[in-house]
Amino acid sequence: MSTTATGTELSAESSAWADAGEELPPGLGPYQLAWRRLKRNKVALVFGALFLLVVILCLLAPVYSHDIAHTGPNDEHVDTALNQFGLPIGPTWHAKFFLGADNTGRDVAVRLLYGGRNSLQIGAEATLITIVLATLLGILAGYFRGPLDGLISRVFELIWAYPVILLGIALGVVLAISGLDLGFTRLSGNSLQIPAIIIGVIYIPYVGKPVRGQVLGLREREFIDAARQQGLGHMRIMFSEILPNVASTIIVFIPLIMANAILTEAGLSFLGAGVRPPNPSWGTMIGEGIGLLPAAVHTMLVPGIMLVLCVLGINVFGDGVRDALDPRAKIRIEH
């Protein structure tokens, strides 16, 4: 077995081994090749580090609140945070009110970090719900076809037919009033899991349909026929033969769905159908800041910039992951 590549790095490696008269190393697997491509994409790595930095800062919100700002996300300081005209003070650039205050005297920096925790938590939970359910339903529909495929596809199309924000607003308003009974537990209307479940369900067709289409092609391949001839059951074929072959597609969807989930949560919270007050999120902070323009522009600008940086970091890194996992890339293994 020999390893060749059109990329400079692998070509140099192959030449070095050949000149030394030694046997070439074993071929690289697809994920090893993907990691090599991703490491060469410095822009994607930088933006991935930017997103990681945002996550770390938000996770450290309790530390900043308790040890530096000495105030909680919902603590009001009307006497010190509002000026003589009743408007919130701007950034002070020191420990307390580092990024200023809002109209009720709450520390913007503290709420920004706690709001980021809530937004990231909802985005992560929604992404998990979408990926797990979409993968399961897509594989079942593509593998079994027939009536099951028809039923699942109709459900996908029903959800797909509604604009994301409008469907999210409708479900968010209803569940905010009635809550959600899951059988084993009941979620109140102001629970963070409510918008996470809504967003997670809304995006299922956007992942499930591509997975179903890929599985429809895979089930006709020779290795699936060989697995059937060996007597493997349906479940084993789906999860040991088909799932690994759609894994790269699923991995590419994870950052895409995460970014869209965070943006959707911000939009729903801005419109009053997502995170419920007094819980902070970037969307609720932007919505509250709109009413204070132009006197206190920082109350809207700060969460808006944080939201843009977070989503931009995920999207650019996700593009890098997609390019790295692209089987049409110019690095290949030859036997």
Secondary structure as UniProt FT lines:
FT   HELIX           8..19
FT   TURN            20..21
FT   HELIX           30..40
FT   HELIX           42..59
FT   HELIX           61..63
FT   HELIX           64..69
FT   TURN            73..74
FT   HELIX           78..81
FT   TURN            84..85
FT   TURN            96..99
FT   TURN            103..104
FT   HELIX           108..144
FT   HELIX           146..160
FT   HELIX           164..178
FT   STRAND          180..181
FT   STRAND          186..187
FT   TURN            189..190
FT   HELIX           193..202
FT   HELIX           204..218
FT   TURN            219..220
FT   HELIX           222..229
FT   TURN            230..231
FT   HELIX           234..236
FT   HELIX           237..242
FT   HELIX           243..270
FT   TURN            271..272
FT   TURN            277..278
FT   HELIX           282..290
FT   TURN            291..297
FT   HELIX           298..325
FT   TURN            327..328
//
